[in-house]
Amino acid sequence: MFSEVWLKWLEAVVFPKISGGVLVVDRAPYHLVLTPETAPARSKQRKAEMAAWLESHDVVPQDLESGWKQSRTIAEMKAVAD
C-alpha cells in the first residue's frame, strides 16, 4: 500500500459511506503525504538548513535582530519550528 492508492480508495469507497461521520487514521507511512511545503523541520538539520527552513515557511519571529542566524542555537531555531 502507498499513499496514492490509499487516497483513491478513501475517496471512492470510504468517504461515501461515512458522510457526516468521523474517520480516524493512524500514522502509517502511506497515511502521510509530505511535500516540501508540508514536511516538518527535521531534527537532524544543520543550522543553516534550519534557518533556511524557518525563512521558507515564514516563521522567523519579527523581533529577531539582524544576524539572528549566527546568534541563535539550533535548539532555539527548532523550538520556533515546532
PDB file with SEQRES, HELIX, SHEET and CRYST1 records, atoms N, CA, C and O in Angstrom:
SEQRES   1 A   82  MET PHE SER GLU VAL TRP LEU LYS TRP LEU GLU ALA VAL          
SEQRES   2 A   82  VAL PHE PRO LYS ILE SER GLY GLY VAL LEU VAL VAL ASP          
SEQRES   3 A   82  ARG ALA PRO TYR HIS LEU VAL LEU THR PRO GLU THR ALA          
SEQRES   4 A   82  PRO ALA ARG SER LYS GLN ARG LYS ALA GLU MET ALA ALA          
SEQRES   5 A   82  TRP LEU GLU SER HIS ASP VAL VAL PRO GLN ASP LEU GLU          
SEQRES   6 A   82  SER GLY TRP LYS GLN SER ARG THR ILE ALA GLU MET LYS          
SEQRES   7 A   82  ALA VAL ALA ASP                                              
HELIX    1 AA1 SER A    3  TRP A    9  1                                   7    
HELIX    2 AA2 LEU A   10  VAL A   14  3                                   5    
HELIX    3 AA3 PHE A   15  LYS A   17  1                                   3    
HELIX    4 AA4 PRO A   29  HIS A   31  5                                   3    
HELIX    5 AA5 LYS A   47  SER A   56  1                                  10    
HELIX    6 AA6 TRP A   68  SER A   71  1                                   4    
HELIX    7 AA7 ILE A   74  ALA A   81  1                                   8    
CRYST1    1.000    1.000    1.000  90.00  90.00  90.00 P 1           1          
ATOM      1  N   MET A   1       0.861  -1.184   0.000  1.00  0.00           N  
ATOM      2  CA  MET A   1       0.000   0.000   0.000  1.00  0.00           C  
ATOM      3  C   MET A   1       0.896   1.234   0.000  1.00  0.00           C  
ATOM      4  O   MET A   1       1.936   1.252   0.658  1.00  0.00           O  
ATOM      5  N   PHE A   2       0.496   2.249  -0.730  1.00  0.00           N  
ATOM      6  CA  PHE A   2       1.177   3.535  -0.686  1.00  0.00           C  
ATOM      7  C   PHE A   2       0.125   4.626  -0.769  1.00  0.00           C  
ATOM      8  O   PHE A   2      -1.028   4.358  -1.105  1.00  0.00           O  
ATOM      9  N   SER A   3       0.514   5.838  -0.468  1.00  0.00           N  
ATOM     10  CA  SER A   3      -0.444   6.912  -0.230  1.00  0.00           C  
ATOM     11  C   SER A   3      -1.372   7.194  -1.404  1.00  0.00           C  
ATOM     12  O   SER A   3      -2.553   7.469  -1.193  1.00  0.00           O  
ATOM     13  N   GLU A   4      -0.876   7.134  -2.619  1.00  0.00           N  
ATOM     14  CA  GLU A   4      -1.732   7.447  -3.768  1.00  0.00           C  
ATOM     15  C   GLU A   4      -2.891   6.457  -3.872  1.00  0.00           C  
ATOM     16  O   GLU A   4      -4.033   6.863  -4.087  1.00  0.00           O  
ATOM     17  N   VAL A   5      -2.609   5.167  -3.721  1.00  0.00           N  
ATOM     18  CA  VAL A   5      -3.657   4.141  -3.781  1.00  0.00           C  
ATOM     19  C   VAL A   5      -4.610   4.297  -2.597  1.00  0.00           C  
ATOM     20  O   VAL A   5      -5.826   4.197  -2.756  1.00  0.00           O  
ATOM     21  N   TRP A   6      -4.058   4.540  -1.421  1.00  0.00           N  
ATOM     22  CA  TRP A   6      -4.879   4.688  -0.219  1.00  0.00           C  
ATOM     23  C   TRP A   6      -5.837   5.867  -0.341  1.00  0.00           C  
ATOM     24  O   TRP A   6      -7.010   5.752   0.014  1.00  0.00           O  
ATOM     25  N   LEU A   7      -5.345   7.008  -0.844  1.00  0.00           N  
ATOM     26  CA  LEU A   7      -6.196   8.188  -1.012  1.00  0.00           C  
ATOM     27  C   LEU A   7      -7.317   7.937  -2.024  1.00  0.00           C  
ATOM     28  O   LEU A   7      -8.452   8.365  -1.816  1.00  0.00           O  
ATOM     29  N   LYS A   8      -6.997   7.245  -3.115  1.00  0.00           N  
ATOM     30  CA  LYS A   8      -8.034   6.924  -4.105  1.00  0.00           C  
ATOM     31  C   LYS A   8      -9.086   6.006  -3.490  1.00  0.00           C  
ATOM     32  O   LYS A   8     -10.280   6.185  -3.733  1.00  0.00           O  
ATOM     33  N   TRP A   9      -8.658   5.029  -2.699  1.00  0.00           N  
ATOM     34  CA  TRP A   9      -9.584   4.112  -2.031  1.00  0.00           C  
ATOM     35  C   TRP A   9     -10.480   4.876  -1.056  1.00  0.00           C  
ATOM     36  O   TRP A   9     -11.683   4.624  -0.990  1.00  0.00           O  
ATOM     37  N   LEU A  10      -9.893   5.810  -0.299  1.00  0.00           N  
ATOM     38  CA  LEU A  10     -10.688   6.624   0.622  1.00  0.00           C  
ATOM     39  C   LEU A  10     -11.788   7.380  -0.117  1.00  0.00           C  
ATOM     40  O   LEU A  10     -12.951   7.363   0.286  1.00  0.00           O  
ATOM     41  N   GLU A  11     -11.402   8.040  -1.200  1.00  0.00           N  
ATOM     42  CA  GLU A  11     -12.372   8.834  -1.952  1.00  0.00           C  
ATOM     43  C   GLU A  11     -13.468   7.983  -2.581  1.00  0.00           C  
ATOM     44  O   GLU A  11     -14.635   8.374  -2.585  1.00  0.00           O  
ATOM     45  N   ALA A  12     -13.097   6.828  -3.109  1.00  0.00           N  
ATOM     46  CA  ALA A  12     -14.058   6.002  -3.832  1.00  0.00           C  
ATOM     47  C   ALA A  12     -14.928   5.136  -2.929  1.00  0.00           C  
ATOM     48  O   ALA A  12     -16.112   4.948  -3.207  1.00  0.00           O  
ATOM     49  N   VAL A  13     -14.355   4.609  -1.855  1.00  0.00           N  
ATOM     50  CA  VAL A  13     -15.068   3.614  -1.047  1.00  0.00           C  
ATOM     51  C   VAL A  13     -15.490   4.135   0.325  1.00  0.00           C  
ATOM     52  O   VAL A  13     -16.642   3.966   0.727  1.00  0.00           O  
ATOM     53  N   VAL A  14     -14.576   4.759   1.034  1.00  0.00           N  
ATOM     54  CA  VAL A  14     -14.829   5.102   2.435  1.00  0.00           C  
ATOM     55  C   VAL A  14     -15.660   6.371   2.588  1.00  0.00           C  
ATOM     56  O   VAL A  14     -16.679   6.357   3.280  1.00  0.00           O  
ATOM     57  N   PHE A  15     -15.248   7.459   1.961  1.00  0.00           N  
ATOM     58  CA  PHE A  15     -15.954   8.729   2.139  1.00  0.00           C  
ATOM     59  C   PHE A  15     -17.454   8.652   1.834  1.00  0.00           C  
ATOM     60  O   PHE A  15     -18.248   9.218   2.585  1.00  0.00           O  
ATOM     61  N   PRO A  16     -17.867   7.975   0.762  1.00  0.00           N  
ATOM     62  CA  PRO A  16     -19.312   7.893   0.515  1.00  0.00           C  
ATOM     63  C   PRO A  16     -20.086   7.186   1.639  1.00  0.00           C  
ATOM     64  O   PRO A  16     -21.272   7.450   1.834  1.00  0.00           O  
ATOM     65  N   LYS A  17     -19.425   6.301   2.365  1.00  0.00           N  
ATOM     66  CA  LYS A  17     -20.096   5.535   3.418  1.00  0.00           C  
ATOM     67  C   LYS A  17     -20.148   6.259   4.756  1.00  0.00           C  
ATOM     68  O   LYS A  17     -20.965   5.910   5.608  1.00  0.00           O  
ATOM     69  N   ILE A  18     -19.299   7.253   4.959  1.00  0.00           N  
ATOM     70  CA  ILE A  18     -19.238   7.893   6.284  1.00  0.00           C  
ATOM     71  C   ILE A  18     -19.679   9.344   6.264  1.00  0.00           C  
ATOM     72  O   ILE A  18     -19.217  10.134   7.087  1.00  0.00           O  
ATOM     73  N   SER A  19     -20.539   9.708   5.366  1.00  0.00           N  
ATOM     74  CA  SER A  19     -20.959  11.109   5.310  1.00  0.00           C  
ATOM     75  C   SER A  19     -21.504  11.540   6.672  1.00  0.00           C  
ATOM     76  O   SER A  19     -22.373  10.886   7.249  1.00  0.00           O  
ATOM     77  N   GLY A  20     -20.985  12.633   7.158  1.00  0.00           N  
ATOM     78  CA  GLY A  20     -21.387  13.133   8.466  1.00  0.00           C  
ATOM     79  C   GLY A  20     -20.687  12.450   9.621  1.00  0.00           C  
ATOM     80  O   GLY A  20     -20.947  12.780  10.778  1.00  0.00           O  
ATOM     81  N   GLY A  21     -19.814  11.518   9.339  1.00  0.00           N  
ATOM     82  CA  GLY A  21     -19.108  10.795  10.393  1.00  0.00           C  
ATOM     83  C   GLY A  21     -17.688  11.292  10.551  1.00  0.00           C  
ATOM     84  O   GLY A  21     -17.297  12.316   9.992  1.00  0.00           O  
ATOM     85  N   VAL A  22     -16.929  10.542  11.323  1.00  0.00           N  
ATOM     86  CA  VAL A  22     -15.539  10.896  11.593  1.00  0.00           C  
ATOM     87  C   VAL A  22     -14.668   9.709  11.232  1.00  0.00           C  
ATOM     88  O   VAL A  22     -14.996   8.569  11.559  1.00  0.00           O  
ATOM     89  N   LEU A  23     -13.575   9.970  10.569  1.00  0.00           N  
ATOM     90  CA  LEU A  23     -12.613   8.939  10.207  1.00  0.00           C  
ATOM     91  C   LEU A  23     -11.335   9.190  10.996  1.00  0.00           C  
ATOM     92  O   LEU A  23     -10.767  10.281  10.942  1.00  0.00           O  
ATOM     93  N   VAL A  24     -10.892   8.191  11.718  1.00  0.00           N  
ATOM     94  CA  VAL A  24      -9.661   8.301  12.500  1.00  0.00           C  
ATOM     95  C   VAL A  24      -8.651   7.349  11.888  1.00  0.00           C  
ATOM     96  O   VAL A  24      -8.929   6.162  11.716  1.00  0.00           O  
ATOM     97  N   VAL A  25      -7.474   7.873  11.558  1.00  0.00           N  
ATOM     98  CA  VAL A  25      -6.416   7.046  10.972  1.00  0.00           C  
ATOM     99  C   VAL A  25      -5.168   7.149  11.832  1.00  0.00           C  
ATOM    100  O   VAL A  25      -4.961   8.134  12.541  1.00  0.00           O  
ATOM    101  N   ASP A  26      -4.347   6.119  11.758  1.00  0.00           N  
ATOM    102  CA  ASP A  26      -3.088   6.164  12.496  1.00  0.00           C  
ATOM    103  C   ASP A  26      -2.022   6.818  11.621  1.00  0.00           C  
ATOM    104  O   ASP A  26      -2.338   7.367  10.565  1.00  0.00           O  
ATOM    105  N   ARG A  27      -0.796   6.763  12.042  1.00  0.00           N  
ATOM    106  CA  ARG A  27       0.274   7.441  11.311  1.00  0.00           C  
ATOM    107  C   ARG A  27       1.095   6.466  10.467  1.00  0.00           C  
ATOM    108  O   ARG A  27       2.321   6.558  10.413  1.00  0.00           O  
ATOM    109  N   ALA A  28       0.412   5.543   9.819  1.00  0.00           N  
ATOM    110  CA  ALA A  28       1.102   4.635   8.907  1.00  0.00           C  
ATOM    111  C   ALA A  28       1.747   5.459   7.790  1.00  0.00           C  
ATOM    112  O   ALA A  28       1.210   6.491   7.390  1.00  0.00           O  
ATOM    113  N   PRO A  29       2.884   5.010   7.295  1.00  0.00           N  
ATOM    114  CA  PRO A  29       3.576   5.804   6.271  1.00  0.00           C  
ATOM    115  C   PRO A  29       2.706   6.164   5.074  1.00  0.00           C  
ATOM    116  O   PRO A  29       2.835   7.259   4.526  1.00  0.00           O  
ATOM    117  N   TYR A  30       1.825   5.263   4.661  1.00  0.00           N  
ATOM    118  CA  TYR A  30       1.000   5.569   3.494  1.00  0.00           C  
ATOM    119  C   TYR A  30      -0.158   6.504   3.827  1.00  0.00           C  
ATOM    120  O   TYR A  30      -0.847   6.972   2.920  1.00  0.00           O  
ATOM    121  N   HIS A  31      -0.388   6.786   5.115  1.00  0.00           N  
ATOM    122  CA  HIS A  31      -1.394   7.766   5.502  1.00  0.00           C  
ATOM    123  C   HIS A  31      -0.848   9.182   5.429  1.00  0.00           C  
ATOM    124  O   HIS A  31      -1.610  10.147   5.378  1.00  0.00           O  
ATOM    125  N   LEU A  32       0.448   9.303   5.425  1.00  0.00           N  
ATOM    126  CA  LEU A  32       1.094  10.618   5.445  1.00  0.00           C  
ATOM    127  C   LEU A  32       1.656  10.951   4.072  1.00  0.00           C  
ATOM    128  O   LEU A  32       2.470  10.200   3.535  1.00  0.00           O  
ATOM    129  N   VAL A  33       1.241  12.034   3.519  1.00  0.00           N  
ATOM    130  CA  VAL A  33       1.785  12.509   2.258  1.00  0.00           C  
ATOM    131  C   VAL A  33       2.447  13.843   2.564  1.00  0.00           C  
ATOM    132  O   VAL A  33       1.775  14.848   2.797  1.00  0.00           O  
ATOM    133  N   LEU A  34       3.772  13.835   2.560  1.00  0.00           N  
ATOM    134  CA  LEU A  34       4.508  15.050   2.880  1.00  0.00           C  
ATOM    135  C   LEU A  34       5.131  15.628   1.619  1.00  0.00           C  
ATOM    136  O   LEU A  34       5.754  14.917   0.832  1.00  0.00           O  
ATOM    137  N   THR A  35       4.956  16.896   1.449  1.00  0.00           N  
ATOM    138  CA  THR A  35       5.595  17.623   0.363  1.00  0.00           C  
ATOM    139  C   THR A  35       6.639  18.535   0.994  1.00  0.00           C  
ATOM    140  O   THR A  35       6.644  18.696   2.215  1.00  0.00           O  
ATOM    141  N   PRO A  36       7.503  19.123   0.219  1.00  0.00           N  
ATOM    142  CA  PRO A  36       8.471  20.051   0.818  1.00  0.00           C  
ATOM    143  C   PRO A  36       7.806  21.181   1.598  1.00  0.00           C  
ATOM    144  O   PRO A  36       8.382  21.700   2.554  1.00  0.00           O  
ATOM    145  N   GLU A  37       6.593  21.564   1.190  1.00  0.00           N  
ATOM    146  CA  GLU A  37       5.901  22.647   1.877  1.00  0.00           C  
ATOM    147  C   GLU A  37       5.274  22.189   3.195  1.00  0.00           C  
ATOM    148  O   GLU A  37       5.148  22.985   4.126  1.00  0.00           O  
ATOM    149  N   THR A  38       4.884  20.925   3.283  1.00  0.00           N  
ATOM    150  CA  THR A  38       4.201  20.448   4.484  1.00  0.00           C  
ATOM    151  C   THR A  38       5.081  19.634   5.410  1.00  0.00           C  
ATOM    152  O   THR A  38       4.672  19.326   6.530  1.00  0.00           O  
ATOM    153  N   ALA A  39       6.265  19.282   4.979  1.00  0.00           N  
ATOM    154  CA  ALA A  39       7.156  18.474   5.814  1.00  0.00           C  
ATOM    155  C   ALA A  39       7.656  19.290   7.004  1.00  0.00           C  
ATOM    156  O   ALA A  39       8.032  20.451   6.842  1.00  0.00           O  
ATOM    157  N   PRO A  40       7.663  18.696   8.190  1.00  0.00           N  
ATOM    158  CA  PRO A  40       8.183  19.423   9.347  1.00  0.00           C  
ATOM    159  C   PRO A  40       9.701  19.554   9.277  1.00  0.00           C  
ATOM    160  O   PRO A  40      10.363  18.848   8.517  1.00  0.00           O  
ATOM    161  N   ALA A  41      10.219  20.432  10.050  1.00  0.00           N  
ATOM    162  CA  ALA A  41      11.675  20.582  10.111  1.00  0.00           C  
ATOM    163  C   ALA A  41      12.263  19.312  10.703  1.00  0.00           C  
ATOM    164  O   ALA A  41      11.755  18.785  11.693  1.00  0.00           O  
ATOM    165  N   ARG A  42      13.311  18.835  10.107  1.00  0.00           N  
ATOM    166  CA  ARG A  42      13.954  17.613  10.615  1.00  0.00           C  
ATOM    167  C   ARG A  42      14.868  17.979  11.778  1.00  0.00           C  
ATOM    168  O   ARG A  42      15.503  19.034  11.773  1.00  0.00           O  
ATOM    169  N   SER A  43      14.928  17.117  12.752  1.00  0.00           N  
ATOM    170  CA  SER A  43      15.760  17.410  13.919  1.00  0.00           C  
ATOM    171  C   SER A  43      17.243  17.267  13.606  1.00  0.00           C  
ATOM    172  O   SER A  43      18.075  17.764  14.366  1.00  0.00           O  
ATOM    173  N   LYS A  44      17.595  16.610  12.520  1.00  0.00           N  
ATOM    174  CA  LYS A  44      18.997  16.415  12.185  1.00  0.00           C  
ATOM    175  C   LYS A  44      19.504  17.435  11.163  1.00  0.00           C  
ATOM    176  O   LYS A  44      20.576  17.254  10.585  1.00  0.00           O  
ATOM    177  N   GLN A  45      18.750  18.488  10.943  1.00  0.00           N  
ATOM    178  CA  GLN A  45      19.190  19.516  10.005  1.00  0.00           C  
ATOM    179  C   GLN A  45      20.371  20.286  10.587  1.00  0.00           C  
ATOM    180  O   GLN A  45      20.510  20.442  11.800  1.00  0.00           O  
ATOM    181  N   ARG A  46      21.191  20.748   9.698  1.00  0.00           N  
ATOM    182  CA  ARG A  46      22.270  21.643  10.119  1.00  0.00           C  
ATOM    183  C   ARG A  46      21.680  23.015  10.389  1.00  0.00           C  
ATOM    184  O   ARG A  46      20.557  23.309   9.980  1.00  0.00           O  
ATOM    185  N   LYS A  47      22.435  23.847  11.075  1.00  0.00           N  
ATOM    186  CA  LYS A  47      21.938  25.162  11.478  1.00  0.00           C  
ATOM    187  C   LYS A  47      21.503  25.996  10.281  1.00  0.00           C  
ATOM    188  O   LYS A  47      20.444  26.621  10.324  1.00  0.00           O  
ATOM    189  N   ALA A  48      22.288  26.019   9.226  1.00  0.00           N  
ATOM    190  CA  ALA A  48      21.950  26.801   8.037  1.00  0.00           C  
ATOM    191  C   ALA A  48      20.681  26.260   7.381  1.00  0.00           C  
ATOM    192  O   ALA A  48      19.856  27.034   6.896  1.00  0.00           O  
ATOM    193  N   GLU A  49      20.522  24.937   7.363  1.00  0.00           N  
ATOM    194  CA  GLU A  49      19.314  24.337   6.787  1.00  0.00           C  
ATOM    195  C   GLU A  49      18.087  24.695   7.620  1.00  0.00           C  
ATOM    196  O   GLU A  49      17.018  24.972   7.075  1.00  0.00           O  
ATOM    197  N   MET A  50      18.246  24.686   8.944  1.00  0.00           N  
ATOM    198  CA  MET A  50      17.130  25.032   9.822  1.00  0.00           C  
ATOM    199  C   MET A  50      16.728  26.495   9.623  1.00  0.00           C  
ATOM    200  O   MET A  50      15.539  26.809   9.569  1.00  0.00           O  
ATOM    201  N   ALA A  51      17.705  27.382   9.515  1.00  0.00           N  
ATOM    202  CA  ALA A  51      17.413  28.803   9.285  1.00  0.00           C  
ATOM    203  C   ALA A  51      16.706  28.989   7.949  1.00  0.00           C  
ATOM    204  O   ALA A  51      15.764  29.775   7.850  1.00  0.00           O  
ATOM    205  N   ALA A  52      17.148  28.280   6.929  1.00  0.00           N  
ATOM    206  CA  ALA A  52      16.503  28.378   5.613  1.00  0.00           C  
ATOM    207  C   ALA A  52      15.080  27.847   5.675  1.00  0.00           C  
ATOM    208  O   ALA A  52      14.183  28.406   5.043  1.00  0.00           O  
ATOM    209  N   TRP A  53      14.860  26.770   6.431  1.00  0.00           N  
ATOM    210  CA  TRP A  53      13.510  26.215   6.584  1.00  0.00           C  
ATOM    211  C   TRP A  53      12.592  27.232   7.256  1.00  0.00           C  
ATOM    212  O   TRP A  53      11.457  27.430   6.822  1.00  0.00           O  
ATOM    213  N   LEU A  54      13.082  27.873   8.311  1.00  0.00           N  
ATOM    214  CA  LEU A  54      12.285  28.894   9.003  1.00  0.00           C  
ATOM    215  C   LEU A  54      11.908  30.026   8.062  1.00  0.00           C  
ATOM    216  O   LEU A  54      10.764  30.480   8.053  1.00  0.00           O  
ATOM    217  N   GLU A  55      12.871  30.482   7.271  1.00  0.00           N  
ATOM    218  CA  GLU A  55      12.601  31.572   6.338  1.00  0.00           C  
ATOM    219  C   GLU A  55      11.624  31.135   5.248  1.00  0.00           C  
ATOM    220  O   GLU A  55      10.727  31.897   4.888  1.00  0.00           O  
ATOM    221  N   SER A  56      11.783  29.933   4.724  1.00  0.00           N  
ATOM    222  CA  SER A  56      10.913  29.482   3.631  1.00  0.00           C  
ATOM    223  C   SER A  56       9.474  29.277   4.095  1.00  0.00           C  
ATOM    224  O   SER A  56       8.544  29.376   3.295  1.00  0.00           O  
ATOM    225  N   HIS A  57       9.285  28.991   5.387  1.00  0.00           N  
ATOM    226  CA  HIS A  57       7.938  28.813   5.927  1.00  0.00           C  
ATOM    227  C   HIS A  57       7.430  30.081   6.612  1.00  0.00           C  
ATOM    228  O   HIS A  57       6.370  30.081   7.239  1.00  0.00           O  
ATOM    229  N   ASP A  58       8.203  31.159   6.483  1.00  0.00           N  
ATOM    230  CA  ASP A  58       7.823  32.475   7.005  1.00  0.00           C  
ATOM    231  C   ASP A  58       7.448  32.428   8.487  1.00  0.00           C  
ATOM    232  O   ASP A  58       6.426  32.974   8.902  1.00  0.00           O  
ATOM    233  N   VAL A  59       8.301  31.762   9.275  1.00  0.00           N  
ATOM    234  CA  VAL A  59       8.049  31.662  10.714  1.00  0.00           C  
ATOM    235  C   VAL A  59       9.173  32.279  11.536  1.00  0.00           C  
ATOM    236  O   VAL A  59       9.309  31.985  12.724  1.00  0.00           O  
ATOM    237  N   VAL A  60       9.969  33.125  10.916  1.00  0.00           N  
ATOM    238  CA  VAL A  60      11.026  33.817  11.658  1.00  0.00           C  
ATOM    239  C   VAL A  60      10.359  34.919  12.470  1.00  0.00           C  
ATOM    240  O   VAL A  60       9.707  35.794  11.898  1.00  0.00           O  
ATOM    241  N   PRO A  61      10.509  34.894  13.791  1.00  0.00           N  
ATOM    242  CA  PRO A  61       9.891  35.949  14.605  1.00  0.00           C  
ATOM    243  C   PRO A  61      10.384  37.333  14.189  1.00  0.00           C  
ATOM    244  O   PRO A  61      11.563  37.520  13.889  1.00  0.00           O  
ATOM    245  N   GLN A  62       9.476  38.289  14.175  1.00  0.00           N  
ATOM    246  CA  GLN A  62       9.799  39.643  13.731  1.00  0.00           C  
ATOM    247  C   GLN A  62      10.772  40.358  14.673  1.00  0.00           C  
ATOM    248  O   GLN A  62      11.482  41.273  14.256  1.00  0.00           O  
ATOM    249  N   ASP A  63      10.806  39.941  15.944  1.00  0.00           N  
ATOM    250  CA  ASP A  63      11.651  40.638  16.905  1.00  0.00           C  
ATOM    251  C   ASP A  63      13.114  40.188  16.870  1.00  0.00           C  
ATOM    252  O   ASP A  63      13.919  40.668  17.669  1.00  0.00           O  
ATOM    253  N   LEU A  64      13.470  39.282  15.966  1.00  0.00           N  
ATOM    254  CA  LEU A  64      14.860  38.840  15.898  1.00  0.00           C  
ATOM    255  C   LEU A  64      15.720  39.909  15.234  1.00  0.00           C  
ATOM    256  O   LEU A  64      15.334  40.521  14.238  1.00  0.00           O  
ATOM    257  N   GLU A  65      16.877  40.108  15.809  1.00  0.00           N  
ATOM    258  CA  GLU A  65      17.806  41.104  15.298  1.00  0.00           C  
ATOM    259  C   GLU A  65      18.457  40.595  14.014  1.00  0.00           C  
ATOM    260  O   GLU A  65      18.404  39.403  13.712  1.00  0.00           O  
ATOM    261  N   SER A  66      19.069  41.504  13.267  1.00  0.00           N  
ATOM    262  CA  SER A  66      19.808  41.052  12.094  1.00  0.00           C  
ATOM    263  C   SER A  66      20.980  40.204  12.590  1.00  0.00           C  
ATOM    264  O   SER A  66      21.545  40.475  13.649  1.00  0.00           O  
ATOM    265  N   GLY A  67      21.326  39.218  11.848  1.00  0.00           N  
ATOM    266  CA  GLY A  67      22.369  38.294  12.277  1.00  0.00           C  
ATOM    267  C   GLY A  67      21.843  37.210  13.195  1.00  0.00           C  
ATOM    268  O   GLY A  67      22.620  36.540  13.874  1.00  0.00           O  
ATOM    269  N   TRP A  68      20.517  37.030  13.222  1.00  0.00           N  
ATOM    270  CA  TRP A  68      19.912  36.028  14.110  1.00  0.00           C  
ATOM    271  C   TRP A  68      20.380  34.622  13.802  1.00  0.00           C  
ATOM    272  O   TRP A  68      20.411  33.771  14.692  1.00  0.00           O  
ATOM    273  N   LYS A  69      20.746  34.361  12.551  1.00  0.00           N  
ATOM    274  CA  LYS A  69      21.183  33.012  12.179  1.00  0.00           C  
ATOM    275  C   LYS A  69      22.446  32.605  12.940  1.00  0.00           C  
ATOM    276  O   LYS A  69      22.618  31.439  13.294  1.00  0.00           O  
ATOM    277  N   GLN A  70      23.324  33.575  13.185  1.00  0.00           N  
ATOM    278  CA  GLN A  70      24.563  33.271  13.898  1.00  0.00           C  
ATOM    279  C   GLN A  70      24.366  33.279  15.412  1.00  0.00           C  
ATOM    280  O   GLN A  70      25.023  32.525  16.129  1.00  0.00           O  
ATOM    281  N   SER A  71      23.459  34.133  15.900  1.00  0.00           N  
ATOM    282  CA  SER A  71      23.327  34.291  17.343  1.00  0.00           C  
ATOM    283  C   SER A  71      22.418  33.249  17.990  1.00  0.00           C  
ATOM    284  O   SER A  71      22.496  33.042  19.201  1.00  0.00           O  
ATOM    285  N   ARG A  72      21.568  32.595  17.222  1.00  0.00           N  
ATOM    286  CA  ARG A  72      20.640  31.608  17.780  1.00  0.00           C  
ATOM    287  C   ARG A  72      21.226  30.211  17.688  1.00  0.00           C  
ATOM    288  O   ARG A  72      21.951  29.890  16.747  1.00  0.00           O  
ATOM    289  N   THR A  73      20.910  29.393  18.664  1.00  0.00           N  
ATOM    290  CA  THR A  73      21.346  27.995  18.616  1.00  0.00           C  
ATOM    291  C   THR A  73      20.356  27.208  17.784  1.00  0.00           C  
ATOM    292  O   THR A  73      19.240  27.665  17.537  1.00  0.00           O  
ATOM    293  N   ILE A  74      20.759  26.030  17.353  1.00  0.00           N  
ATOM    294  CA  ILE A  74      19.857  25.197  16.574  1.00  0.00           C  
ATOM    295  C   ILE A  74      18.668  24.763  17.437  1.00  0.00           C  
ATOM    296  O   ILE A  74      17.566  24.582  16.919  1.00  0.00           O  
ATOM    297  N   ALA A  75      18.879  24.596  18.735  1.00  0.00           N  
ATOM    298  CA  ALA A  75      17.774  24.231  19.625  1.00  0.00           C  
ATOM    299  C   ALA A  75      16.726  25.344  19.681  1.00  0.00           C  
ATOM    300  O   ALA A  75      15.526  25.068  19.698  1.00  0.00           O  
ATOM    301  N   GLU A  76      17.176  26.595  19.710  1.00  0.00           N  
ATOM    302  CA  GLU A  76      16.238  27.718  19.702  1.00  0.00           C  
ATOM    303  C   GLU A  76      15.468  27.772  18.384  1.00  0.00           C  
ATOM    304  O   GLU A  76      14.265  28.033  18.367  1.00  0.00           O  
ATOM    305  N   MET A  77      16.175  27.522  17.280  1.00  0.00           N  
ATOM    306  CA  MET A  77      15.513  27.509  15.984  1.00  0.00           C  
ATOM    307  C   MET A  77      14.496  26.377  15.896  1.00  0.00           C  
ATOM    308  O   MET A  77      13.402  26.556  15.360  1.00  0.00           O  
ATOM    309  N   LYS A  78      14.862  25.215  16.423  1.00  0.00           N  
ATOM    310  CA  LYS A  78      13.948  24.065  16.418  1.00  0.00           C  
ATOM    311  C   LYS A  78      12.705  24.371  17.231  1.00  0.00           C  
ATOM    312  O   LYS A  78      11.603  23.978  16.847  1.00  0.00           O  
ATOM    313  N   ALA A  79      12.862  25.066  18.346  1.00  0.00           N  
ATOM    314  CA  ALA A  79      11.702  25.431  19.171  1.00  0.00           C  
ATOM    315  C   ALA A  79      10.739  26.334  18.401  1.00  0.00           C  
ATOM    316  O   ALA A  79       9.523  26.203  18.534  1.00  0.00           O  
ATOM    317  N   VAL A  80      11.283  27.250  17.597  1.00  0.00           N  
ATOM    318  CA  VAL A  80      10.433  28.113  16.773  1.00  0.00           C  
ATOM    319  C   VAL A  80       9.732  27.278  15.707  1.00  0.00           C  
ATOM    320  O   VAL A  80       8.550  27.482  15.430  1.00  0.00           O  
ATOM    321  N   ALA A  81      10.458  26.343  15.114  1.00  0.00           N  
ATOM    322  CA  ALA A  81       9.888  25.488  14.054  1.00  0.00           C  
ATOM    323  C   ALA A  81       8.769  24.618  14.606  1.00  0.00           C  
ATOM    324  O   ALA A  81       7.758  24.393  13.940  1.00  0.00           O  
ATOM    325  N   ASP A  82       8.956  24.136  15.814  1.00  0.00           N  
ATOM    326  CA  ASP A  82       7.922  23.274  16.418  1.00  0.00           C  
ATOM    327  C   ASP A  82       6.682  24.064  16.711  1.00  0.00           C  
ATOM    328  O   ASP A  82       5.705  23.513  17.218  1.00  0.00           O  
TER     329      ASP A  82                                                      
END                                                                             
